Amino acid sequence: MGKAQKYVLLGDATYPLQDWILKPYQEDETLTQRQLQFNYRLKRAHSVIENAFLRLKARWQILLKCDDCSLELLPTLVLACCILHNICEAHDNPFNQEWLEGTEPTELPKPCQPAPAAMEDGQAEQVRELMCQYFESCGEG
């Protein structure tokens, strides 16, 4: 949309809206079609991410036991598994669907209550609006 954006994380309604955390609009009868489309696309993206992590945990089962490593090491461990996965795929060692049998999707810990409005970043609404415009310009899907 002609405005450079940085990376964002996807959150749900329990997270505060920040310029680096996108969350859906609160579901009610006042949502516009554009806002409903944004929520739909955010939900779809979230499910793709969940599926990718499920496959990553199935291939690299050390990720199932992340409580064995320090919190500081965890991002490096996940990145290493992603790199190794891509190397395997590039060298015709594809993902085996049978690996999923021992792996169950798990709910990641998240806040229990919605974040207070005071935690929300006023600039973040502009980022969400830009994403709405982008989704609208891309059409359905």
N, CA, C and O atoms as CSV, one atom per row, in Angstrom:
chain,resi,resn,atom,element,x,y,z
A,1,MET,N,N,0.826,-1.189,0.000
A,1,MET,CA,C,0.000,0.000,0.000
A,1,MET,C,C,0.867,1.249,0.000
A,1,MET,O,O,0.416,2.327,0.385
A,2,GLY,N,N,2.121,1.098,-0.436
A,2,GLY,CA,C,3.003,2.243,-0.548
A,2,GLY,C,C,3.640,2.680,0.752
A,2,GLY,O,O,4.256,3.745,0.809
A,3,LYS,N,N,3.505,1.884,1.798
A,3,LYS,CA,C,4.088,2.236,3.084
A,3,LYS,C,C,4.795,1.004,3.638
A,3,LYS,O,O,4.167,-0.029,3.867
A,4,ALA,N,N,6.097,1.117,3.851
A,4,ALA,CA,C,6.876,-0.019,4.342
A,4,ALA,C,C,6.405,-0.417,5.734
A,4,ALA,O,O,6.126,0.438,6.575
A,5,GLN,N,N,6.319,-1.717,5.967
A,5,GLN,CA,C,5.906,-2.241,7.269
A,5,GLN,C,C,6.960,-3.201,7.780
A,5,GLN,O,O,7.664,-3.839,6.998
A,6,LYS,N,N,7.067,-3.300,9.097
A,6,LYS,CA,C,7.973,-4.281,9.679
A,6,LYS,C,C,7.201,-5.575,9.921
A,6,LYS,O,O,5.994,-5.643,9.693
A,7,TYR,N,N,7.909,-6.586,10.382
A,7,TYR,CA,C,7.260,-7.857,10.663
A,7,TYR,C,C,6.293,-7.709,11.827
A,7,TYR,O,O,6.483,-6.877,12.714
A,8,VAL,N,N,5.249,-8.537,11.805
A,8,VAL,CA,C,4.274,-8.538,12.885
A,8,VAL,C,C,4.019,-9.977,13.332
A,8,VAL,O,O,4.202,-10.924,12.566
A,9,LEU,N,N,3.600,-10.116,14.565
A,9,LEU,CA,C,3.147,-11.394,15.089
A,9,LEU,C,C,1.630,-11.397,15.035
A,9,LEU,O,O,0.997,-10.342,15.068
A,10,LEU,N,N,1.048,-12.593,14.952
A,10,LEU,CA,C,-0.404,-12.707,14.947
A,10,LEU,C,C,-0.860,-13.076,16.344
A,10,LEU,O,O,-0.350,-14.020,16.946
A,11,GLY,N,N,-1.812,-12.337,16.848
A,11,GLY,CA,C,-2.354,-12.617,18.164
A,11,GLY,C,C,-3.853,-12.780,18.078
A,11,GLY,O,O,-4.455,-12.615,17.017
A,12,ASP,N,N,-4.448,-13.107,19.212
A,12,ASP,CA,C,-5.903,-13.155,19.263
A,12,ASP,C,C,-6.397,-12.033,20.162
A,12,ASP,O,O,-5.628,-11.147,20.533
A,13,ALA,N,N,-7.659,-12.070,20.508
A,13,ALA,CA,C,-8.272,-10.957,21.239
A,13,ALA,C,C,-7.660,-10.738,22.619
A,13,ALA,O,O,-7.824,-9.664,23.199
A,14,THR,N,N,-6.959,-11.733,23.154
A,14,THR,CA,C,-6.389,-11.577,24.485
A,14,THR,C,C,-5.124,-10.731,24.488
A,14,THR,O,O,-4.669,-10.313,25.553
A,15,TYR,N,N,-4.554,-10.473,23.332
A,15,TYR,CA,C,-3.331,-9.679,23.240
A,15,TYR,C,C,-3.665,-8.215,22.965
A,15,TYR,O,O,-4.685,-7.909,22.347
A,16,PRO,N,N,-2.801,-7.317,23.426
A,16,PRO,CA,C,-3.037,-5.900,23.102
A,16,PRO,C,C,-2.663,-5.634,21.648
A,16,PRO,O,O,-1.707,-6.218,21.136
A,17,LEU,N,N,-3.395,-4.773,20.992
A,17,LEU,CA,C,-3.057,-4.375,19.630
A,17,LEU,C,C,-1.813,-3.487,19.706
A,17,LEU,O,O,-1.815,-2.444,20.360
A,18,GLN,N,N,-0.764,-3.918,19.031
A,18,GLN,CA,C,0.488,-3.180,18.974
A,18,GLN,C,C,0.886,-3.083,17.510
A,18,GLN,O,O,0.326,-3.784,16.667
A,19,ASP,N,N,1.848,-2.221,17.198
A,19,ASP,CA,C,2.258,-2.143,15.797
A,19,ASP,C,C,3.054,-3.372,15.381
A,19,ASP,O,O,3.394,-3.517,14.207
A,20,TRP,N,N,3.356,-4.259,16.324
A,20,TRP,CA,C,4.060,-5.510,16.015
A,20,TRP,C,C,3.229,-6.751,16.363
A,20,TRP,O,O,3.682,-7.876,16.153
A,21,ILE,N,N,2.008,-6.550,16.897
A,21,ILE,CA,C,1.071,-7.654,17.151
A,21,ILE,C,C,-0.257,-7.299,16.495
A,21,ILE,O,O,-0.926,-6.347,16.898
A,22,LEU,N,N,-0.630,-8.069,15.487
A,22,LEU,CA,C,-1.939,-7.881,14.863
A,22,LEU,C,C,-2.943,-8.783,15.554
A,22,LEU,O,O,-2.665,-9.953,15.816
A,23,LYS,N,N,-4.081,-8.246,15.839
A,23,LYS,CA,C,-5.154,-9.050,16.415
A,23,LYS,C,C,-6.435,-8.724,15.670
A,23,LYS,O,O,-6.549,-7.660,15.060
A,24,PRO,N,N,-7.403,-9.637,15.714
A,24,PRO,CA,C,-8.653,-9.382,14.992
A,24,PRO,C,C,-9.453,-8.254,15.634
A,24,PRO,O,O,-9.247,-7.889,16.791
A,25,TYR,N,N,-10.370,-7.721,14.839
A,25,TYR,CA,C,-11.329,-6.768,15.373
A,25,TYR,C,C,-12.264,-7.527,16.298
A,25,TYR,O,O,-12.530,-8.709,16.085
A,26,GLN,N,N,-12.760,-6.856,17.320
A,26,GLN,CA,C,-13.712,-7.481,18.234
A,26,GLN,C,C,-14.985,-7.815,17.460
A,26,GLN,O,O,-15.580,-6.960,16.804
A,27,GLU,N,N,-15.382,-9.075,17.556
A,27,GLU,CA,C,-16.560,-9.548,16.814
A,27,GLU,C,C,-17.843,-8.966,17.406
A,27,GLU,O,O,-18.186,-9.237,18.556
A,28,ASP,N,N,-18.532,-8.178,16.622
A,28,ASP,CA,C,-19.867,-7.694,16.979
A,28,ASP,C,C,-20.589,-7.287,15.701
A,28,ASP,O,O,-20.040,-7.402,14.605
A,29,GLU,N,N,-21.802,-6.819,15.846
A,29,GLU,CA,C,-22.626,-6.518,14.675
A,29,GLU,C,C,-22.211,-5.250,13.944
A,29,GLU,O,O,-22.750,-4.957,12.877
A,30,THR,N,N,-21.261,-4.486,14.496
A,30,THR,CA,C,-20.866,-3.230,13.859
A,30,THR,C,C,-19.688,-3.389,12.901
A,30,THR,O,O,-19.270,-2.413,12.278
A,31,LEU,N,N,-19.147,-4.595,12.773
A,31,LEU,CA,C,-17.990,-4.789,11.894
A,31,LEU,C,C,-18.375,-4.579,10.432
A,31,LEU,O,O,-19.432,-5.018,9.979
A,32,THR,N,N,-17.502,-3.908,9.719
A,32,THR,CA,C,-17.703,-3.718,8.284
A,32,THR,C,C,-17.280,-4.982,7.542
A,32,THR,O,O,-16.655,-5.869,8.123
A,33,GLN,N,N,-17.616,-5.059,6.280
A,33,GLN,CA,C,-17.202,-6.207,5.461
A,33,GLN,C,C,-15.683,-6.287,5.409
A,33,GLN,O,O,-15.119,-7.380,5.455
A,34,ARG,N,N,-15.024,-5.154,5.315
A,34,ARG,CA,C,-13.561,-5.101,5.271
A,34,ARG,C,C,-12.968,-5.677,6.564
A,34,ARG,O,O,-11.995,-6.430,6.523
A,35,GLN,N,N,-13.558,-5.319,7.703
A,35,GLN,CA,C,-13.065,-5.817,8.989
A,35,GLN,C,C,-13.334,-7.309,9.147
A,35,GLN,O,O,-12.505,-8.035,9.696
A,36,LEU,N,N,-14.477,-7.767,8.673
A,36,LEU,CA,C,-14.766,-9.203,8.704
A,36,LEU,C,C,-13.772,-9.972,7.842
A,36,LEU,O,O,-13.315,-11.049,8.225
A,37,GLN,N,N,-13.438,-9.417,6.676
A,37,GLN,CA,C,-12.464,-10.058,5.796
A,37,GLN,C,C,-11.088,-10.099,6.466
A,37,GLN,O,O,-10.381,-11.102,6.364
A,38,PHE,N,N,-10.710,-9.027,7.143
A,38,PHE,CA,C,-9.444,-8.992,7.864
A,38,PHE,C,C,-9.419,-10.104,8.919
A,38,PHE,O,O,-8.448,-10.856,9.003
A,39,ASN,N,N,-10.480,-10.209,9.720
A,39,ASN,CA,C,-10.540,-11.252,10.754
A,39,ASN,C,C,-10.436,-12.642,10.139
A,39,ASN,O,O,-9.746,-13.513,10.669
A,40,TYR,N,N,-11.126,-12.844,9.016
A,40,TYR,CA,C,-11.091,-14.142,8.332
A,40,TYR,C,C,-9.673,-14.473,7.865
A,40,TYR,O,O,-9.194,-15.589,8.068
A,41,ARG,N,N,-9.014,-13.516,7.248
A,41,ARG,CA,C,-7.660,-13.755,6.746
A,41,ARG,C,C,-6.669,-13.970,7.883
A,41,ARG,O,O,-5.764,-14.796,7.763
A,42,LEU,N,N,-6.825,-13.249,8.968
A,42,LEU,CA,C,-5.951,-13.429,10.127
A,42,LEU,C,C,-6.123,-14.839,10.696
A,42,LEU,O,O,-5.150,-15.499,11.061
A,43,LYS,N,N,-7.372,-15.284,10.764
A,43,LYS,CA,C,-7.654,-16.633,11.268
A,43,LYS,C,C,-7.037,-17.696,10.351
A,43,LYS,O,O,-6.460,-18.670,10.836
A,44,ARG,N,N,-7.154,-17.519,9.051
A,44,ARG,CA,C,-6.547,-18.463,8.092
A,44,ARG,C,C,-5.039,-18.502,8.230
A,44,ARG,O,O,-4.440,-19.577,8.224
A,45,ALA,N,N,-4.416,-17.332,8.355
A,45,ALA,CA,C,-2.960,-17.274,8.512
A,45,ALA,C,C,-2.538,-17.974,9.800
A,45,ALA,O,O,-1.526,-18.675,9.834
A,46,HIS,N,N,-3.308,-17.780,10.841
A,46,HIS,CA,C,-2.989,-18.407,12.121
A,46,HIS,C,C,-3.030,-19.927,12.003
A,46,HIS,O,O,-2.188,-20.613,12.583
A,47,SER,N,N,-4.003,-20.464,11.257
A,47,SER,CA,C,-4.093,-21.921,11.112
A,47,SER,C,C,-2.939,-22.472,10.278
A,47,SER,O,O,-2.477,-23.584,10.533
A,48,VAL,N,N,-2.463,-21.716,9.287
A,48,VAL,CA,C,-1.302,-22.140,8.499
A,48,VAL,C,C,-0.073,-22.227,9.406
A,48,VAL,O,O,0.711,-23.171,9.311
A,49,ILE,N,N,0.084,-21.249,10.271
A,49,ILE,CA,C,1.219,-21.228,11.189
A,49,ILE,C,C,1.150,-22.406,12.155
A,49,ILE,O,O,2.161,-23.060,12.408
A,50,GLU,N,N,-0.042,-22.682,12.700
A,50,GLU,CA,C,-0.197,-23.822,13.603
A,50,GLU,C,C,0.175,-25.122,12.904
A,50,GLU,O,O,0.844,-25.974,13.490
A,51,ASN,N,N,-0.254,-25.280,11.650
A,51,ASN,CA,C,0.067,-26.481,10.890
A,51,ASN,C,C,1.574,-26.589,10.647
A,51,ASN,O,O,2.142,-27.677,10.747
A,52,ALA,N,N,2.217,-25.475,10.330
A,52,ALA,CA,C,3.664,-25.494,10.092
A,52,ALA,C,C,4.418,-25.908,11.354
A,52,ALA,O,O,5.357,-26.700,11.283
A,53,PHE,N,N,4.013,-25.379,12.502
A,53,PHE,CA,C,4.693,-25.764,13.745
A,53,PHE,C,C,4.403,-27.215,14.117
A,53,PHE,O,O,5.264,-27.889,14.682
A,54,LEU,N,N,3.221,-27.696,13.811
A,54,LEU,CA,C,2.911,-29.097,14.054
A,54,LEU,C,C,3.844,-29.996,13.241
A,54,LEU,O,O,4.375,-30.977,13.762
A,55,ARG,N,N,4.039,-29.661,11.973
A,55,ARG,CA,C,4.934,-30.433,11.111
A,55,ARG,C,C,6.381,-30.322,11.579
A,55,ARG,O,O,7.125,-31.302,11.538
A,56,LEU,N,N,6.775,-29.141,12.019
A,56,LEU,CA,C,8.139,-28.936,12.504
A,56,LEU,C,C,8.383,-29.788,13.752
A,56,LEU,O,O,9.440,-30.404,13.887
A,57,LYS,N,N,7.404,-29.822,14.663
A,57,LYS,CA,C,7.539,-30.628,15.879
A,57,LYS,C,C,7.542,-32.120,15.556
A,57,LYS,O,O,8.194,-32.900,16.250
A,58,ALA,N,N,6.821,-32.523,14.510
A,58,ALA,CA,C,6.801,-33.934,14.132
A,58,ALA,C,C,8.144,-34.374,13.562
A,58,ALA,O,O,8.609,-35.476,13.850
A,59,ARG,N,N,8.764,-33.526,12.763
A,59,ARG,CA,C,10.066,-33.863,12.174
A,59,ARG,C,C,11.179,-33.772,13.212
A,59,ARG,O,O,12.058,-34.633,13.248
A,60,TRP,N,N,11.155,-32.767,14.037
A,60,TRP,CA,C,12.197,-32.511,15.032
A,60,TRP,C,C,11.561,-32.589,16.415
A,60,TRP,O,O,11.182,-31.575,17.000
A,61,GLN,N,N,11.452,-33.815,16.924
A,61,GLN,CA,C,10.702,-34.035,18.149
A,61,GLN,C,C,11.364,-33.459,19.397
A,61,GLN,O,O,10.768,-33.478,20.474
A,62,ILE,N,N,12.562,-32.959,19.269
A,62,ILE,CA,C,13.165,-32.246,20.387
A,62,ILE,C,C,12.297,-31.038,20.757
A,62,ILE,O,O,12.296,-30.598,21.907
A,63,LEU,N,N,11.563,-30.510,19.781
A,63,LEU,CA,C,10.682,-29.369,20.038
A,63,LEU,C,C,9.491,-29.745,20.922
A,63,LEU,O,O,8.831,-28.869,21.481
A,64,LEU,N,N,9.219,-31.038,21.047
A,64,LEU,CA,C,8.148,-31.480,21.939
A,64,LEU,C,C,8.583,-31.400,23.398
A,64,LEU,O,O,7.751,-31.406,24.305
A,65,LYS,N,N,9.895,-31.326,23.615
A,65,LYS,CA,C,10.443,-31.318,24.970
A,65,LYS,C,C,11.221,-30.041,25.229
A,65,LYS,O,O,12.314,-30.080,25.793
A,66,CYS,N,N,10.679,-28.938,24.832
A,66,CYS,CA,C,11.392,-27.668,24.967
A,66,CYS,C,C,11.608,-27.251,26.414
A,66,CYS,O,O,12.380,-26.332,26.689
A,67,ASP,N,N,10.937,-27.913,27.330
A,67,ASP,CA,C,11.177,-27.576,28.729
A,67,ASP,C,C,12.536,-28.094,29.201
A,67,ASP,O,O,12.960,-27.807,30.320
A,68,ASP,N,N,13.223,-28.866,28.333
A,68,ASP,CA,C,14.556,-29.355,28.653
A,68,ASP,C,C,15.646,-28.328,28.384
A,68,ASP,O,O,16.789,-28.539,28.792
A,69,CYS,N,N,15.334,-27.231,27.715
A,69,CYS,CA,C,16.357,-26.248,27.368
A,69,CYS,C,C,16.004,-24.883,27.956
A,69,CYS,O,O,14.863,-24.624,28.337
A,70,SER,N,N,16.996,-24.040,28.018
A,70,SER,CA,C,16.784,-22.709,28.587
A,70,SER,C,C,15.942,-21.863,27.629
A,70,SER,O,O,15.942,-22.083,26.417
A,71,LEU,N,N,15.245,-20.919,28.185
A,71,LEU,CA,C,14.388,-20.041,27.398
A,71,LEU,C,C,15.202,-19.231,26.393
A,71,LEU,O,O,14.724,-18.942,25.296
A,72,GLU,N,N,16.418,-18.868,26.756
A,72,GLU,CA,C,17.276,-18.091,25.856
A,72,GLU,C,C,17.678,-18.909,24.626
A,72,GLU,O,O,17.906,-18.345,23.555
A,73,LEU,N,N,17.768,-20.235,24.773
A,73,LEU,CA,C,18.182,-21.106,23.676
A,73,LEU,C,C,17.026,-21.423,22.724
A,73,LEU,O,O,17.263,-21.774,21.568
A,74,LEU,N,N,15.801,-21.307,23.186
A,74,LEU,CA,C,14.634,-21.737,22.410
A,74,LEU,C,C,14.525,-21.106,21.020
A,74,LEU,O,O,14.304,-21.843,20.059
A,75,PRO,N,N,14.666,-19.781,20.855
A,75,PRO,CA,C,14.574,-19.226,19.494
A,75,PRO,C,C,15.633,-19.797,18.553
A,75,PRO,O,O,15.352,-20.038,17.379
A,76,THR,N,N,16.841,-20.013,19.056
A,76,THR,CA,C,17.912,-20.584,18.238
A,76,THR,C,C,17.595,-22.023,17.866
A,76,THR,O,O,17.861,-22.451,16.742
A,77,LEU,N,N,17.027,-22.774,18.810
A,77,LEU,CA,C,16.654,-24.158,18.551
A,77,LEU,C,C,15.580,-24.237,17.462
A,77,LEU,O,O,15.683,-25.058,16.551
A,78,VAL,N,N,14.557,-23.395,17.552
A,78,VAL,CA,C,13.489,-23.391,16.539
A,78,VAL,C,C,14.053,-22.989,15.175
A,78,VAL,O,O,13.719,-23.599,14.160
A,79,LEU,N,N,14.900,-21.972,15.152
A,79,LEU,CA,C,15.507,-21.537,13.898
A,79,LEU,C,C,16.353,-22.651,13.286
A,79,LEU,O,O,16.299,-22.880,12.078
A,80,ALA,N,N,17.128,-23.338,14.107
A,80,ALA,CA,C,17.956,-24.453,13.609
A,80,ALA,C,C,17.079,-25.546,13.010
A,80,ALA,O,O,17.413,-26.103,11.964
A,81,CYS,N,N,15.973,-25.854,13.652
A,81,CYS,CA,C,15.059,-26.872,13.123
A,81,CYS,C,C,14.445,-26.431,11.792
A,81,CYS,O,O,14.275,-27.244,10.883
A,82,CYS,N,N,14.117,-25.151,11.681
A,82,CYS,CA,C,13.582,-24.630,10.409
A,82,CYS,C,C,14.618,-24.761,9.295
A,82,CYS,O,O,14.295,-25.184,8.185
A,83,ILE,N,N,15.852,-24.398,9.595
A,83,ILE,CA,C,16.924,-24.487,8.593
A,83,ILE,C,C,17.145,-25.942,8.188
A,83,ILE,O,O,17.250,-26.251,7.001
A,84,LEU,N,N,17.214,-26.833,9.175
A,84,LEU,CA,C,17.414,-28.257,8.865
A,84,LEU,C,C,16.240,-28.813,8.057
A,84,LEU,O,O,16.441,-29.615,7.145
A,85,HIS,N,N,15.038,-28.396,8.381
A,85,HIS,CA,C,13.855,-28.825,7.613
A,85,HIS,C,C,13.993,-28.411,6.152
A,85,HIS,O,O,13.744,-29.209,5.248
A,86,ASN,N,N,14.393,-27.155,5.926
A,86,ASN,CA,C,14.539,-26.666,4.550
A,86,ASN,C,C,15.645,-27.399,3.816
A,86,ASN,O,O,15.517,-27.663,2.620
A,87,ILE,N,N,16.722,-27.733,4.500
A,87,ILE,CA,C,17.804,-28.518,3.883
A,87,ILE,C,C,17.285,-29.892,3.488
A,87,ILE,O,O,17.568,-30.370,2.389
A,88,CYS,N,N,16.527,-30.533,4.376
A,88,CYS,CA,C,15.956,-31.850,4.064
A,88,CYS,C,C,15.044,-31.768,2.840
A,88,CYS,O,O,15.119,-32.614,1.948
A,89,GLU,N,N,14.194,-30.761,2.800
A,89,GLU,CA,C,13.284,-30.605,1.667
A,89,GLU,C,C,14.058,-30.357,0.366
A,89,GLU,O,O,13.690,-30.880,-0.685
A,90,ALA,N,N,15.123,-29.562,0.440
A,90,ALA,CA,C,15.914,-29.249,-0.756
A,90,ALA,C,C,16.676,-30.459,-1.278
A,90,ALA,O,O,17.026,-30.518,-2.456
A,91,HIS,N,N,16.932,-31.424,-0.397
A,91,HIS,CA,C,17.682,-32.620,-0.800
A,91,HIS,C,C,16.778,-33.855,-0.899
A,91,HIS,O,O,17.207,-34.979,-0.637
A,92,ASP,N,N,15.521,-33.619,-1.282
A,92,ASP,CA,C,14.553,-34.691,-1.541
A,92,ASP,C,C,14.361,-35.646,-0.369
A,92,ASP,O,O,14.201,-36.852,-0.554
A,93,ASN,N,N,14.379,-35.091,0.837
A,93,ASN,CA,C,14.024,-35.863,2.022
A,93,ASN,C,C,12.747,-35.233,2.568
A,93,ASN,O,O,12.776,-34.509,3.563
A,94,PRO,N,N,11.608,-35.522,1.893
A,94,PRO,CA,C,10.367,-34.821,2.223
A,94,PRO,C,C,9.800,-35.227,3.582
A,94,PRO,O,O,10.226,-36.210,4.189
A,95,PHE,N,N,8.848,-34.456,4.028
A,95,PHE,CA,C,8.143,-34.708,5.277
A,95,PHE,C,C,7.345,-35.994,5.160
A,95,PHE,O,O,6.690,-36.226,4.144
A,96,ASN,N,N,7.390,-36.827,6.178
A,96,ASN,CA,C,6.652,-38.087,6.212
A,96,ASN,C,C,5.398,-37.885,7.063
A,96,ASN,O,O,5.502,-37.586,8.252
A,97,GLN,N,N,4.231,-38.044,6.473
A,97,GLN,CA,C,2.966,-37.816,7.177
A,97,GLN,C,C,2.806,-38.702,8.413
A,97,GLN,O,O,2.100,-38.329,9.351
A,98,GLU,N,N,3.454,-39.873,8.425
A,98,GLU,CA,C,3.353,-40.773,9.572
A,98,GLU,C,C,3.957,-40.156,10.834
A,98,GLU,O,O,3.585,-40.533,11.945
A,99,TRP,N,N,4.878,-39.219,10.673
A,99,TRP,CA,C,5.485,-38.567,11.840
A,99,TRP,C,C,4.444,-37.815,12.657
A,99,TRP,O,O,4.622,-37.615,13.859
A,100,LEU,N,N,3.356,-37.396,12.010
A,100,LEU,CA,C,2.323,-36.642,12.712
A,100,LEU,C,C,1.573,-37.489,13.738
A,100,LEU,O,O,0.953,-36.942,14.651
A,101,GLU,N,N,1.619,-38.818,13.602
A,101,GLU,CA,C,0.861,-39.693,14.496
A,101,GLU,C,C,1.240,-39.497,15.960
A,101,GLU,O,O,0.371,-39.587,16.826
A,102,GLY,N,N,2.487,-39.236,16.258
A,102,GLY,CA,C,2.914,-39.061,17.643
A,102,GLY,C,C,2.871,-37.621,18.112
A,102,GLY,O,O,3.279,-37.310,19.231
A,103,THR,N,N,2.380,-36.753,17.263
A,103,THR,CA,C,2.391,-35.326,17.586
A,103,THR,C,C,0.969,-34.808,17.627
A,103,THR,O,O,0.224,-34.937,16.655
A,104,GLU,N,N,0.601,-34.232,18.729
A,104,GLU,CA,C,-0.723,-33.640,18.866
A,104,GLU,C,C,-0.585,-32.128,18.904
A,104,GLU,O,O,0.360,-31.603,19.491
A,105,PRO,N,N,-1.522,-31.426,18.281
A,105,PRO,CA,C,-1.479,-29.964,18.403
A,105,PRO,C,C,-1.667,-29.575,19.865
A,105,PRO,O,O,-2.507,-30.147,20.559
A,106,THR,N,N,-0.896,-28.614,20.326
A,106,THR,CA,C,-1.007,-28.167,21.708
A,106,THR,C,C,-1.333,-26.685,21.735
A,106,THR,O,O,-0.891,-25.913,20.884
A,107,GLU,N,N,-2.099,-26.318,22.710
A,107,GLU,CA,C,-2.400,-24.906,22.912
A,107,GLU,C,C,-1.197,-24.259,23.560
A,107,GLU,O,O,-0.720,-24.712,24.600
A,108,LEU,N,N,-0.719,-23.220,22.956
A,108,LEU,CA,C,0.377,-22.482,23.550
A,108,LEU,C,C,-0.175,-21.593,24.654
A,108,LEU,O,O,-1.298,-21.097,24.556
A,109,PRO,N,N,0.621,-21.391,25.714
A,109,PRO,CA,C,0.114,-20.517,26.774
A,109,PRO,C,C,-0.126,-19.115,26.246
A,109,PRO,O,O,0.645,-18.601,25.436
A,110,LYS,N,N,-1.193,-18.508,26.710
A,110,LYS,CA,C,-1.519,-17.150,26.316
A,110,LYS,C,C,-2.307,-16.510,27.445
A,110,LYS,O,O,-2.793,-17.206,28.336
A,111,PRO,N,N,-2.436,-15.215,27.415
A,111,PRO,CA,C,-3.191,-14.559,28.479
A,111,PRO,C,C,-4.621,-15.082,28.547
A,111,PRO,O,O,-5.205,-15.447,27.526
A,112,CYS,N,N,-5.178,-15.117,29.746
A,112,CYS,CA,C,-6.541,-15.617,29.939
A,112,CYS,C,C,-7.592,-14.534,29.703
A,112,CYS,O,O,-8.689,-14.817,29.222
A,113,GLN,N,N,-7.256,-13.318,30.038
A,113,GLN,CA,C,-8.193,-12.212,29.924
A,113,GLN,C,C,-7.762,-11.296,28.788
A,113,GLN,O,O,-6.570,-11.192,28.499
A,114,PRO,N,N,-8.713,-10.633,28.141
A,114,PRO,CA,C,-8.321,-9.648,27.119
A,114,PRO,C,C,-7.436,-8.567,27.728
A,114,PRO,O,O,-7.607,-8.174,28.882
A,115,ALA,N,N,-6.496,-8.102,26.931
A,115,ALA,CA,C,-5.599,-7.046,27.389
A,115,ALA,C,C,-6.391,-5.764,27.603
A,115,ALA,O,O,-7.299,-5.462,26.829
A,116,PRO,N,N,-6.055,-5.005,28.650
A,116,PRO,CA,C,-6.751,-3.731,28.859
A,116,PRO,C,C,-6.497,-2.774,27.696
A,116,PRO,O,O,-5.423,-2.782,27.095
A,117,ALA,N,N,-7.481,-1.966,27.394
A,117,ALA,CA,C,-7.376,-1.009,26.286
A,117,ALA,C,C,-6.188,-0.073,26.470
A,117,ALA,O,O,-5.621,0.405,25.487
A,118,ALA,N,N,-5.808,0.194,27.712
A,118,ALA,CA,C,-4.681,1.090,27.981
A,118,ALA,C,C,-3.368,0.528,27.442
A,118,ALA,O,O,-2.422,1.284,27.218
A,119,MET,N,N,-3.294,-0.790,27.231
A,119,MET,CA,C,-2.073,-1.409,26.716
A,119,MET,C,C,-1.978,-1.305,25.198
A,119,MET,O,O,-0.928,-1.596,24.623
A,120,GLU,N,N,-3.049,-0.897,24.549
A,120,GLU,CA,C,-3.061,-0.851,23.090
A,120,GLU,C,C,-2.340,0.386,22.583
A,120,GLU,O,O,-2.404,1.458,23.183
A,121,ASP,N,N,-1.663,0.211,21.482
A,121,ASP,CA,C,-0.873,1.272,20.860
A,121,ASP,C,C,-1.735,1.982,19.819
A,121,ASP,O,O,-2.262,1.344,18.907
A,122,GLY,N,N,-1.878,3.295,19.952
A,122,GLY,CA,C,-2.688,4.067,19.018
A,122,GLY,C,C,-2.201,3.963,17.578
A,122,GLY,O,O,-3.013,3.988,16.654
A,123,GLN,N,N,-0.892,3.848,17.370
A,123,GLN,CA,C,-0.327,3.718,16.030
A,123,GLN,C,C,-0.686,2.368,15.406
A,123,GLN,O,O,-0.716,2.233,14.183
A,124,ALA,N,N,-0.954,1.386,16.242
A,124,ALA,CA,C,-1.198,0.033,15.752
A,124,ALA,C,C,-2.462,-0.051,14.903
A,124,ALA,O,O,-2.538,-0.870,13.987
A,125,GLU,N,N,-3.441,0.778,15.195
A,125,GLU,CA,C,-4.674,0.759,14.408
A,125,GLU,C,C,-4.387,1.143,12.962
A,125,GLU,O,O,-5.052,0.657,12.048
A,126,GLN,N,N,-3.406,2.008,12.750
A,126,GLN,CA,C,-3.014,2.374,11.389
A,126,GLN,C,C,-2.429,1.178,10.655
A,126,GLN,O,O,-2.685,0.988,9.467
A,127,VAL,N,N,-1.638,0.368,11.367
A,127,VAL,CA,C,-1.061,-0.834,10.758
A,127,VAL,C,C,-2.179,-1.797,10.383
A,127,VAL,O,O,-2.183,-2.359,9.288
A,128,ARG,N,N,-3.130,-1.983,11.299
A,128,ARG,CA,C,-4.244,-2.895,11.023
A,128,ARG,C,C,-5.081,-2.382,9.857
A,128,ARG,O,O,-5.535,-3.166,9.025
A,129,GLU,N,N,-5.284,-1.081,9.795
A,129,GLU,CA,C,-6.044,-0.496,8.687
A,129,GLU,C,C,-5.317,-0.689,7.359
A,129,GLU,O,O,-5.953,-0.977,6.345
A,130,LEU,N,N,-3.998,-0.536,7.352
A,130,LEU,CA,C,-3.227,-0.789,6.126
A,130,LEU,C,C,-3.378,-2.240,5.676
A,130,LEU,O,O,-3.500,-2.521,4.484
A,131,MET,N,N,-3.369,-3.157,6.645
A,131,MET,CA,C,-3.545,-4.568,6.302
A,131,MET,C,C,-4.953,-4.813,5.751
A,131,MET,O,O,-5.127,-5.604,4.824
A,132,CYS,N,N,-5.951,-4.140,6.315
A,132,CYS,CA,C,-7.317,-4.249,5.774
A,132,CYS,C,C,-7.354,-3.799,4.326
A,132,CYS,O,O,-7.942,-4.466,3.475
A,133,GLN,N,N,-6.725,-2.666,4.049
A,133,GLN,CA,C,-6.684,-2.153,2.680
A,133,GLN,C,C,-5.971,-3.136,1.757
A,133,GLN,O,O,-6.413,-3.382,0.635
A,134,TYR,N,N,-4.871,-3.690,2.240
A,134,TYR,CA,C,-4.115,-4.652,1.430
A,134,TYR,C,C,-4.972,-5.876,1.114
A,134,TYR,O,O,-5.034,-6.303,-0.039
A,135,PHE,N,N,-5.631,-6.442,2.121
A,135,PHE,CA,C,-6.475,-7.604,1.896
A,135,PHE,C,C,-7.608,-7.282,0.927
A,135,PHE,O,O,-7.958,-8.097,0.074
A,136,GLU,N,N,-8.166,-6.107,1.064
A,136,GLU,CA,C,-9.244,-5.685,0.178
A,136,GLU,C,C,-8.751,-5.576,-1.270
A,136,GLU,O,O,-9.469,-5.944,-2.200
A,137,SER,N,N,-7.539,-5.078,-1.457
A,137,SER,CA,C,-6.993,-4.921,-2.804
A,137,SER,C,C,-6.629,-6.250,-3.442
A,137,SER,O,O,-6.549,-6.353,-4.666
A,138,CYS,N,N,-6.406,-7.280,-2.606
A,138,CYS,CA,C,-6.046,-8.618,-3.116
A,138,CYS,C,C,-7.260,-9.418,-3.554
A,138,CYS,O,O,-7.118,-10.430,-4.241
A,139,GLY,N,N,-8.444,-8.983,-3.170
A,139,GLY,CA,C,-9.646,-9.727,-3.511
A,139,GLY,C,C,-9.884,-10.870,-2.542
A,139,GLY,O,O,-9.194,-10.989,-1.529
A,140,GLU,N,N,-10.842,-11.694,-2.848
A,140,GLU,CA,C,-11.204,-12.823,-1.971
A,140,GLU,C,C,-10.130,-13.887,-1.984
A,140,GLU,O,O,-9.358,-14.005,-2.935
A,141,GLY,N,N,-10.092,-14.668,-0.901
A,141,GLY,CA,C,-9.159,-15.782,-0.846
A,141,GLY,C,C,-8.608,-16.016,0.494
A,141,GLY,O,O,-7.804,-16.930,0.680
